[in-house]
């Protein structure tokens, strides 16, 4: 038999659901590259990964990870970030980091 949940239980369940969703959201809200409105297009001459491209455009390891995530999201790549030779890849840039 089902019993009714009180207000405290409702709030607890809502909080738990919120934390679960936030923990498993694929795009991180703090990733500034995902909000970039400027892009450069890269056309690799050999097969590479999004990580390889990200390392080319930033030296900071944390920013490299965030840029890699953004490249995968923006270009709708597979989770491993593989990029084919000759594939046009949009790389988001922050205005103060253009090369």
N, CA, C and O atoms as a MOPAC input file, in Angstrom:
PM7 MOZYME 1SCF
protein

 N      0.83300 1    -1.17300 1     0.00000 1
 C      0.00000 1     0.00000 1     0.00000 1
 C      0.88800 1     1.25000 1     0.00000 1
 O      1.85700 1     1.32800 1     0.75500 1
 N      0.55200 1     2.22000 1    -0.84600 1
 C      1.31400 1     3.45600 1    -0.93100 1
 C      0.88300 1     4.42700 1     0.14800 1
 O     -0.30200 1     4.53600 1     0.46200 1
 N      1.86100 1     5.14200 1     0.72400 1
 C      1.51600 1     6.14800 1     1.71400 1
 C      1.84800 1     7.52400 1     1.14900 1
 O      2.70800 1     7.64600 1     0.27600 1
 N      1.19400 1     8.52600 1     1.62400 1
 C      1.43600 1     9.88900 1     1.16000 1
 C      2.73700 1    10.41400 1     1.72300 1
 O      3.11500 1    10.09900 1     2.85200 1
 N      3.42800 1    11.22900 1     0.91500 1
 C      4.66600 1    11.84700 1     1.36400 1
 C      4.35400 1    13.21600 1     1.94800 1
 O      3.50400 1    13.94100 1     1.43100 1
 N      5.04200 1    13.56400 1     3.02100 1
 C      4.83300 1    14.88400 1     3.59500 1
 C      5.73500 1    15.90700 1     2.88500 1
 O      6.52300 1    15.53800 1     2.01500 1
 N      5.62000 1    17.16400 1     3.24900 1
 C      6.34800 1    18.25000 1     2.59100 1
 C      7.86100 1    18.06400 1     2.68000 1
 O      8.57900 1    18.29900 1     1.70800 1
 N      8.33900 1    17.64300 1     3.84800 1
 C      9.78200 1    17.41000 1     4.01100 1
 C     10.28700 1    16.35500 1     3.03800 1
 O     11.35000 1    16.51200 1     2.43800 1
 N      9.53700 1    15.30400 1     2.88700 1
 C      9.92700 1    14.22900 1     1.97800 1
 C      9.90300 1    14.71000 1     0.52900 1
 O     10.76100 1    14.32500 1    -0.26500 1
 N      8.93400 1    15.54000 1     0.18100 1
 C      8.86600 1    16.10700 1    -1.16400 1
 C     10.10100 1    16.97000 1    -1.44200 1
 O     10.70900 1    16.86800 1    -2.50800 1
 N     10.46700 1    17.82100 1    -0.47400 1
 C     11.63500 1    18.68100 1    -0.64500 1
 C     12.91600 1    17.85500 1    -0.75700 1
 O     13.78500 1    18.15900 1    -1.57400 1
 N     13.03000 1    16.82300 1     0.05500 1
 C     14.20000 1    15.95500 1    -0.00700 1
 C     14.30700 1    15.28700 1    -1.37100 1
 O     15.38100 1    15.25700 1    -1.97200 1
 N     13.20300 1    14.75700 1    -1.85400 1
 C     13.19700 1    14.07900 1    -3.15900 1
 C     13.52000 1    15.06400 1    -4.28600 1
 O     14.26000 1    14.72200 1    -5.20800 1
 N     12.97700 1    16.27100 1    -4.21900 1
 C     13.25600 1    17.28500 1    -5.23900 1
 C     14.73400 1    17.66700 1    -5.21600 1
 O     15.35400 1    17.81000 1    -6.27100 1
 N     15.29900 1    17.83200 1    -4.02800 1
 C     16.72600 1    18.15400 1    -3.90300 1
 C     17.60400 1    17.03400 1    -4.42500 1
 O     18.58300 1    17.28700 1    -5.12600 1
 N     17.26500 1    15.80400 1    -4.09100 1
 C     18.04000 1    14.65700 1    -4.56400 1
 C     17.98000 1    14.56200 1    -6.08100 1
 O     18.99300 1    14.28600 1    -6.72500 1
 N     16.81500 1    14.78600 1    -6.65300 1
 C     16.66900 1    14.74500 1    -8.10700 1
 C     17.49000 1    15.86000 1    -8.76000 1
 O     18.14800 1    15.62800 1    -9.77500 1
 N     17.45700 1    17.05400 1    -8.19200 1
 C     18.23000 1    18.17600 1    -8.71700 1
 C     19.72200 1    17.85500 1    -8.70900 1
 O     20.40500 1    18.07500 1    -9.70900 1
 N     20.23300 1    17.33900 1    -7.59200 1
 C     21.65600 1    16.99100 1    -7.50100 1
 C     22.03500 1    15.89300 1    -8.49100 1
 O     23.10800 1    15.93900 1    -9.09200 1
 N     21.16700 1    14.92000 1    -8.65600 1
 C     21.42600 1    13.83500 1    -9.61000 1
 C     21.52700 1    14.37700 1   -11.03300 1
 O     22.44800 1    14.02900 1   -11.77200 1
 N     20.58400 1    15.22500 1   -11.41000 1
 C     20.58500 1    15.80400 1   -12.76000 1
 C     21.83100 1    16.65600 1   -12.97500 1
 O     22.46200 1    16.56500 1   -14.02800 1
 N     22.19400 1    17.47800 1   -12.00200 1
 C     23.36700 1    18.34300 1   -12.13800 1
 C     24.65900 1    17.52900 1   -12.23900 1
 O     25.57400 1    17.90600 1   -12.97200 1
 N     24.73500 1    16.43400 1   -11.51800 1
 C     25.94200 1    15.61200 1   -11.52400 1
 C     26.14300 1    14.91000 1   -12.85900 1
 O     27.28200 1    14.66200 1   -13.25600 1
 N     25.06600 1    14.58700 1   -13.55500 1
 C     25.18000 1    13.82600 1   -14.78800 1
 C     24.82900 1    14.62100 1   -16.03200 1
 O     24.59800 1    14.03300 1   -17.08900 1
 N     24.78300 1    15.93100 1   -15.93500 1
 C     24.53900 1    16.77600 1   -17.09300 1
 C     25.80000 1    16.76900 1   -17.95900 1
 O     26.88700 1    17.03700 1   -17.44600 1
 N     25.68900 1    16.46900 1   -19.25700 1
 C     26.88000 1    16.36700 1   -20.09900 1
 C     27.60800 1    17.69300 1   -20.32700 1
 O     28.83000 1    17.70500 1   -20.47800 1
 N     26.88800 1    18.78900 1   -20.35300 1
 C     27.53800 1    20.07700 1   -20.56900 1
 C     27.63000 1    20.81700 1   -19.25000 1
 O     26.62100 1    21.04400 1   -18.58300 1
 N     28.82000 1    21.18400 1   -18.88400 1
 C     29.03000 1    21.83200 1   -17.60200 1
 C     28.74200 1    23.32800 1   -17.73300 1
 O     29.22100 1    23.98100 1   -18.66000 1
 N     27.97600 1    23.85000 1   -16.82000 1
 C     27.56800 1    25.24800 1   -16.84600 1
 C     28.77000 1    26.17600 1   -16.74800 1
 O     28.71800 1    27.30300 1   -17.24200 1
 N     29.83600 1    25.72900 1   -16.12900 1
 C     31.00100 1    26.58800 1   -15.92800 1
 C     31.94700 1    26.60400 1   -17.12500 1
 O     32.98700 1    27.26100 1   -17.07200 1
 N     31.61500 1    25.90500 1   -18.18700 1
 C     32.49500 1    25.85600 1   -19.35300 1
 C     32.26800 1    27.08600 1   -20.23400 1
 O     31.31200 1    27.14500 1   -21.00700 1
 N     33.16500 1    28.06700 1   -20.10100 1
 C     33.02100 1    29.33600 1   -20.81800 1
 C     33.10300 1    29.17400 1   -22.32900 1
 O     32.55400 1    29.99400 1   -23.06400 1
 N     33.77300 1    28.14100 1   -22.80500 1
 C     33.87700 1    27.91900 1   -24.24700 1
 C     32.51600 1    27.60400 1   -24.87100 1
 O     32.29000 1    27.89100 1   -26.04600 1
 N     31.62000 1    27.01900 1   -24.09300 1
 C     30.29500 1    26.68800 1   -24.62000 1
 C     29.44500 1    27.92700 1   -24.87100 1
 O     28.44200 1    27.85900 1   -25.58200 1
 N     29.83900 1    29.05200 1   -24.29600 1
 C     29.10300 1    30.29800 1   -24.48500 1
 C     29.76600 1    31.22100 1   -25.50600 1
 O     29.29200 1    32.33200 1   -25.74300 1
 N     30.84700 1    30.76500 1   -26.10100 1
 C     31.57100 1    31.58400 1   -27.06100 1
 C     30.74300 1    31.79900 1   -28.32500 1
 O     30.06800 1    30.88600 1   -28.80100 1
 N     30.80300 1    32.99800 1   -28.85200 1
 C     30.09300 1    33.27600 1   -30.10500 1
 C     31.08000 1    33.37500 1   -31.26800 1
 O     30.68200 1    33.62100 1   -32.40700 1
 N     32.35800 1    33.18400 1   -30.98000 1
 C     33.37900 1    33.24100 1   -32.02700 1
 C     34.04000 1    31.88200 1   -32.18400 1
 O     34.30600 1    31.17800 1   -31.21000 1
 N     34.29800 1    31.53200 1   -33.44400 1
 C     34.87900 1    30.23100 1   -33.74800 1
 C     35.94100 1    30.38400 1   -34.82700 1
 O     35.90500 1    31.31700 1   -35.63000 1
 N     36.87700 1    29.46100 1   -34.83100 1
 C     37.77400 1    29.31200 1   -35.96300 1
 C     37.50700 1    27.92500 1   -36.52000 1
 O     37.09200 1    27.02800 1   -35.78600 1
 N     37.73800 1    27.74500 1   -37.78700 1
 C     37.53900 1    26.43600 1   -38.40300 1
 C     38.89000 1    25.80100 1   -38.66600 1
 O     39.78400 1    26.42100 1   -39.24200 1
 N     39.02300 1    24.57100 1   -38.24100 1
 C     40.25400 1    23.81200 1   -38.40100 1
 C     39.94300 1    22.62800 1   -39.31400 1
 O     38.90300 1    21.98500 1   -39.17200 1
 N     40.84300 1    22.34500 1   -40.24400 1
 C     40.69000 1    21.18500 1   -41.12000 1
 C     41.94800 1    20.33100 1   -40.98500 1
 O     42.95000 1    20.59100 1   -41.65200 1
 N     41.90000 1    19.30800 1   -40.11900 1
 C     43.09000 1    18.48900 1   -39.87800 1
 C     43.56100 1    17.75300 1   -41.13800 1
 O     42.74900 1    17.28000 1   -41.93300 1
 N     44.86900 1    17.66700 1   -41.30600 1
 C     45.46400 1    16.96200 1   -42.43800 1
 C     45.62600 1    15.47100 1   -42.15500 1
 O     45.94900 1    14.69400 1   -43.05300 1
 N     45.39900 1    15.07500 1   -40.89700 1
 C     45.41800 1    13.66100 1   -40.51000 1
 C     44.36500 1    13.46700 1   -39.42000 1
 O     43.87800 1    14.44300 1   -38.85100 1
 N     44.01600 1    12.23200 1   -39.13000 1
 C     43.04400 1    11.95500 1   -38.08000 1
 C     43.61000 1    12.36800 1   -36.72600 1
 O     44.73600 1    12.01500 1   -36.37900 1
 N     42.82400 1    13.11400 1   -35.97500 1
 C     43.23400 1    13.59700 1   -34.65700 1
 C     42.04800 1    13.46400 1   -33.70800 1
 O     40.98900 1    12.96400 1   -34.08800 1
 N     42.23400 1    13.91300 1   -32.48300 1
 C     41.13300 1    13.93800 1   -31.51900 1
 C     40.85300 1    15.38100 1   -31.12000 1
 O     41.65300 1    16.28000 1   -31.37700 1
 N     39.72100 1    15.58000 1   -30.49700 1
 C     39.37600 1    16.91900 1   -29.99600 1
 C     40.41500 1    17.38100 1   -28.97900 1
 O     40.69900 1    18.57400 1   -28.87800 1
 N     40.97500 1    16.45100 1   -28.23500 1
 C     42.02800 1    16.78900 1   -27.27500 1
 C     43.27200 1    17.32600 1   -27.95400 1
 O     43.90000 1    18.26400 1   -27.46200 1
 N     43.63300 1    16.72600 1   -29.09900 1
 C     44.79200 1    17.21100 1   -29.85900 1
 C     44.56400 1    18.65200 1   -30.31500 1
 O     45.45400 1    19.49500 1   -30.20600 1
 N     43.37800 1    18.91900 1   -30.81900 1
 C     43.04800 1    20.26700 1   -31.29300 1
 C     43.04200 1    21.24200 1   -30.11900 1
 O     43.56700 1    22.35000 1   -30.22600 1
 N     42.45000 1    20.83200 1   -29.00300 1
 C     42.37600 1    21.70800 1   -27.82600 1
 C     43.77500 1    22.06400 1   -27.32900 1
 O     44.02700 1    23.21600 1   -26.97600 1
 N     44.68000 1    21.09700 1   -27.29700 1
 C     46.05300 1    21.36300 1   -26.83800 1
 C     46.77500 1    22.34100 1   -27.75800 1
 O     47.69200 1    23.04100 1   -27.32800 1
 N     46.36600 1    22.38900 1   -29.00800 1
 C     46.98800 1    23.32200 1   -29.95400 1
 C     46.60200 1    24.76700 1   -29.64400 1
 O     47.36100 1    25.69100 1   -29.93800 1
 N     45.42700 1    24.96100 1   -29.05200 1
 C     44.91900 1    26.31600 1   -28.85300 1
 C     44.96700 1    26.81900 1   -27.41900 1
 O     44.59400 1    27.96400 1   -27.16300 1
 N     45.41200 1    26.00000 1   -26.48200 1
 C     45.60800 1    26.47300 1   -25.10700 1
 C     46.65700 1    25.61400 1   -24.41900 1
 O     46.77800 1    24.42100 1   -24.69600 1
 N     47.40900 1    26.22900 1   -23.52400 1
 C     48.45800 1    25.51300 1   -22.79000 1
 C     48.02700 1    25.13300 1   -21.38200 1
 O     48.67000 1    24.30000 1   -20.74400 1
 N     46.96400 1    25.72400 1   -20.89700 1
 C     46.46900 1    25.46900 1   -19.55400 1
 C     45.68600 1    24.15100 1   -19.55400 1
 O     44.74100 1    23.99400 1   -20.32800 1
 N     46.07400 1    23.20200 1   -18.69000 1
 C     45.45400 1    21.87600 1   -18.68800 1
 C     43.95400 1    21.91600 1   -18.40900 1
 O     43.19300 1    21.19700 1   -19.05500 1
 N     43.51300 1    22.74700 1   -17.45300 1
 C     42.07800 1    22.85400 1   -17.16300 1
 C     41.31800 1    23.40700 1   -18.36600 1
 O     40.24300 1    22.91900 1   -18.71500 1
 N     41.89200 1    24.43000 1   -18.99000 1
 C     41.23700 1    25.01100 1   -20.16200 1
 C     41.24400 1    24.02600 1   -21.32900 1
 O     40.31600 1    24.00700 1   -22.13800 1
 N     42.29300 1    23.21000 1   -21.41200 1
 C     42.35000 1    22.19900 1   -22.47400 1
 C     41.19000 1    21.23200 1   -22.34100 1
 O     40.54700 1    20.89300 1   -23.33500 1
 N     40.91500 1    20.78400 1   -21.12400 1
 C     39.79900 1    19.85600 1   -20.89800 1
 C     38.46300 1    20.50800 1   -21.26200 1
 O     37.61100 1    19.88000 1   -21.89100 1
 N     38.28700 1    21.76500 1   -20.86400 1
 C     37.03500 1    22.46300 1   -21.15300 1
 C     36.88300 1    22.71800 1   -22.65700 1
 O     35.79000 1    22.59200 1   -23.20900 1
 N     37.98700 1    23.07600 1   -23.30800 1
 C     37.93200 1    23.30200 1   -24.74800 1
 C     37.63700 1    21.99600 1   -25.47700 1
 O     36.87000 1    21.98200 1   -26.44000 1
 N     38.23300 1    20.90900 1   -25.02900 1
 C     37.96100 1    19.60600 1   -25.62900 1
 C     36.47400 1    19.26800 1   -25.52000 1
 O     35.86500 1    18.84200 1   -26.50200 1
 N     35.88400 1    19.45300 1   -24.33200 1
 C     34.44400 1    19.21200 1   -24.15800 1
 C     33.62400 1    20.07000 1   -25.11100 1
 O     32.66200 1    19.59400 1   -25.71500 1
 N     34.00600 1    21.33100 1   -25.24400 1
 C     33.26100 1    22.24700 1   -26.10800 1
 C     33.38600 1    21.85600 1   -27.57800 1
 O     32.40500 1    21.92100 1   -28.31900 1
 N     34.57800 1    21.45200 1   -28.00400 1
 C     34.76900 1    21.02700 1   -29.40400 1
 C     33.88300 1    19.82600 1   -29.70500 1
 O     33.25800 1    19.75700 1   -30.76300 1
 N     33.83000 1    18.88300 1   -28.77300 1
 C     32.97500 1    17.69900 1   -28.95700 1
 C     31.51100 1    18.11100 1   -29.04900 1
 O     30.78000 1    17.61700 1   -29.90800 1
 N     31.07500 1    19.01400 1   -28.16900 1
 C     29.66900 1    19.44100 1   -28.15500 1
 C     29.30500 1    20.25000 1   -29.39700 1
 O     28.28300 1    19.99200 1   -30.03300 1
 N     30.13400 1    21.21900 1   -29.73800 1
 C     29.84400 1    22.12400 1   -30.85800 1
 C     29.79600 1    21.37600 1   -32.19000 1
 O     28.99400 1    21.70100 1   -33.06600 1
 N     30.66000 1    20.37900 1   -32.33100 1
 C     30.75000 1    19.65200 1   -33.59800 1
 C     29.99100 1    18.33400 1   -33.58700 1
 O     30.05200 1    17.56900 1   -34.54900 1
 N     29.27500 1    18.07000 1   -32.49800 1
 C     28.48900 1    16.84300 1   -32.36300 1
 C     29.34800 1    15.60300 1   -32.65000 1
 O     28.95400 1    14.71400 1   -33.40500 1
 N     30.52700 1    15.57100 1   -32.02800 1
 C     31.45300 1    14.45600 1   -32.20600 1
 C     31.09400 1    13.31000 1   -31.27700 1
 O     30.32100 1    13.47800 1   -30.33300 1
 N     31.66000 1    12.14600 1   -31.55200 1
 C     31.50900 1    11.00500 1   -30.65800 1
 C     32.18900 1    11.34500 1   -29.33500 1
 O     33.06700 1    12.20700 1   -29.30000 1
 N     31.79500 1    10.68100 1   -28.24700 1
 C     32.38900 1    10.98300 1   -26.93900 1
 C     33.91500 1    10.85900 1   -26.88600 1
 O     34.55700 1    11.51600 1   -26.06600 1
 N     34.50100 1    10.02900 1   -27.74600 1
 C     35.96900 1     9.90300 1   -27.73000 1
 C     36.64600 1    11.08300 1   -28.43200 1
 O     37.86700 1    11.22500 1   -28.36500 1
 N     35.86200 1    11.92600 1   -29.10100 1
 C     36.39600 1    13.13600 1   -29.72000 1
 C     37.17300 1    12.90500 1   -30.99500 1
 O     37.94600 1    13.77000 1   -31.40800 1
 N     36.98900 1    11.75800 1   -31.63200 1
 C     37.75300 1    11.48000 1   -32.85300 1
 C     37.30500 1    12.38000 1   -34.00200 1
 O     36.11700 1    12.64400 1   -34.18500 1
 N     38.29000 1    12.84100 1   -34.76500 1
 C     38.06200 1    13.74400 1   -35.89400 1
 C     38.74600 1    13.13400 1   -37.11600 1
 O     39.91400 1    12.75100 1   -37.05000 1
 N     38.02500 1    13.04600 1   -38.21900 1
 C     38.57600 1    12.46800 1   -39.45000 1
 C     39.47100 1    13.46500 1   -40.17600 1
 O     39.31800 1    14.67700 1   -40.02200 1
 N     40.37600 1    12.96200 1   -40.94500 1
 C     41.21200 1    13.80500 1   -41.80300 1
 C     40.31000 1    14.58700 1   -42.74900 1
 O     39.42900 1    14.01300 1   -43.38800 1
 N     40.52700 1    15.89300 1   -42.83800 1
 C     39.75900 1    16.74000 1   -43.73800 1
 C     38.41500 1    17.21000 1   -43.20800 1
 O     37.73300 1    17.99200 1   -43.87000 1
 N     38.02200 1    16.74900 1   -42.02900 1
 C     36.74600 1    17.16000 1   -41.44100 1
 C     36.84100 1    18.60200 1   -40.95500 1
 O     37.80700 1    18.96600 1   -40.28300 1
 N     35.86500 1    19.41400 1   -41.28200 1
 C     35.82900 1    20.80600 1   -40.81700 1
 C     35.39300 1    20.80300 1   -39.35800 1
 O     34.33300 1    20.27500 1   -39.02300 1
 N     36.20500 1    21.38700 1   -38.49900 1
 C     35.93600 1    21.40200 1   -37.05900 1
 C     35.88400 1    22.84100 1   -36.57600 1
 O     36.82700 1    23.60700 1   -36.77400 1
 N     34.78200 1    23.20000 1   -35.94500 1
 C     34.65500 1    24.53800 1   -35.36400 1
 C     35.24900 1    24.51100 1   -33.96100 1
 O     34.89300 1    23.66800 1   -33.13700 1
 N     36.16400 1    25.45000 1   -33.70200 1
 C     36.81400 1    25.55400 1   -32.40000 1
 C     36.38600 1    26.86900 1   -31.76500 1
 O     36.70600 1    27.93800 1   -32.28600 1
 N     35.65800 1    26.80400 1   -30.63200 1
 C     35.26100 1    28.04700 1   -29.97100 1
 C     36.48000 1    28.73900 1   -29.37500 1
 O     37.35800 1    28.09300 1   -28.80500 1
 N     36.52000 1    30.04300 1   -29.51300 1
 C     37.62900 1    30.81700 1   -28.94000 1
 C     37.07200 1    31.90300 1   -28.02800 1
 O     36.00100 1    32.46200 1   -28.26300 1
 N     37.82900 1    32.17500 1   -26.99700 1
 C     37.49300 1    33.29200 1   -26.12400 1
 C     38.18000 1    34.51200 1   -26.71000 1
 O     39.31200 1    34.40600 1   -27.18300 1
 N     37.54200 1    35.64200 1   -26.69300 1
 C     38.07800 1    36.82100 1   -27.37900 1
 C     39.47900 1    37.18700 1   -26.95100 1
 O     40.23900 1    37.71900 1   -27.75900 1
 N     39.85100 1    36.92400 1   -25.71200 1
 C     41.19800 1    37.25200 1   -25.26200 1
 C     42.22000 1    36.14500 1   -25.50100 1
 O     43.36100 1    36.25400 1   -25.05100 1
 N     41.82300 1    35.06500 1   -26.21300 1
 C     42.73300 1    33.94500 1   -26.45000 1
 C     42.93800 1    33.64400 1   -27.92800 1
 O     43.48700 1    32.58900 1   -28.24700 1
 N     42.53200 1    34.50100 1   -28.83200 1
 C     42.67900 1    34.23200 1   -30.26500 1
 C     44.13200 1    34.07100 1   -30.63100 1
 O     45.00000 1    34.77600 1   -30.11700 1
 N     44.39500 1    33.12300 1   -31.53700 1
 C     45.75900 1    32.93300 1   -32.05900 1
 C     45.76000 1    33.15400 1   -33.53900 1
 O     46.80600 1    33.04400 1   -34.17800 1

